[in-house]
Amino acid sequence: MNLKELRKINLDETSKKIKESFSKDLLIIRAIHNLDELIKVINKLMGSLREWYSYYYPELIRNIQTNEEILDLILSNKKRNDSIGYDFNNEDLDLINNFAKSIKNLYSIKQEQENYIDRIIKEICPKLSKITETLVIARLIEKAGSLKNLAQLPSSTIQVLGAETSFFKGLKTKKSPKFGVVFSSSLVVNARKEDKSKIARKLSNKIALAARQDYYGKH
Amino acid sequence: MVNIEKTKFEGIYFYWKDKKKILLTKNLTPSKKYFNEDLISENNIEYREFDVRRSKLASAVLKGINFLPFKQDSIVLYLGASYGYTSSYVSDICNNGFIFALDFAPRVLMDLYFLCKERENMTCLLYDANQPELYKDKIIEVDIIYQDIAQKNQVEIFLKNIARFLKKKGYCIIAIKARSIDTLKKPDNIYKEVEKELEKNLRIIDKIKLDPFQKDHCFFVCQKK
């Protein structure tokens, strides 16, 4: 066989294989990445907005903690009476309002991504989603690379998925982490402090079982 | 106007830019670039800049390796091509030869696929280098094997592929990543172990450490007995 033919055969075969390699898992991983980025961006922008608005009306947002409340207050266009803040003209106020509107929009995009993850996870891993939150599952799939990889992992690895930094540090200091992503599961969060590691262990045990059923059960 | 000079290796050139040595290869596909590298032309010949920080081959050249086997008509098997940065330069150097670029991650193969479509002397394979028997029908006997795989059993993979695909007296190059063999052992000890392992089957022509361009990497050029 000459090289030209070989080149064509290999290119054709690779293109086919690349096409086959795409799956719903990839979309979940993308959505989780999007979500993380959105959370970061929203936090940064909100910090900026808060500082900005407090030049104008410091009394209003002084004691408010959550970002959503601040946004709602700013967007409600409260009439300002007697403030130590700087007198913004209309152009300044418009600018700040549009900025707030865009952040509000980012919140709805974030919600969209969350809903999407929720729906897809419930669809492709029905058993797993009965055990723990869909967001935790999505993060586990992201760390493992795909649902297939997750199904092939032992439960002890699942327990420390997402804690790689301290895991490799632990090889030197002989202190290994007790939990990674599973820590954000409500079962672990709500447990007493002394039970947390035990529950994380049992939980990852069950996750391993359910992941196998979800992946191999239907194939 | 820049002054482009030859290195001692076929197809690799360099010029001085702010007292820094920048490596170059002749661009096989003029006016096209793939990785945002700078293009330089002199006497109607276009060259592509070869970044040492991104390629182990380039850092080996800059660190002063004594021998590289690449010739214009070499047929090369490139294991662990990733998205094709180094392999595109190898295809520049071996412009009359052929490069089989192999990797097993679909995501990087996507970039590699488009690169291979542009370059007449390249093709890509999506296989695990651990299982050479799966792709034995897809490639032919080669003159050179180049391996850059960050796996624990990289030496084993290397020897397996050499036994199957490299012709007699052919050359083989491996970039060892000490951190993927063992994170706790000292890199120097790992290089010694690797050298012992390689010496059983091959003649080691030259080796060079790639610090500080590539941390904890060592570059071996060998010949099949």
Interface residues (C-beta under 8 A of the other chain):
Chain A: M1 L3 L6 R7 I9 N10 L11 E13 T14 S15 K17 I18 S21 F22 F168 L171 K172
Chain B: I75 F98 F100 P106 L109 M110 Y113 C116 K117 E120 M122 T123 C124 L125 L126 K138 I139 I140 T183 L184
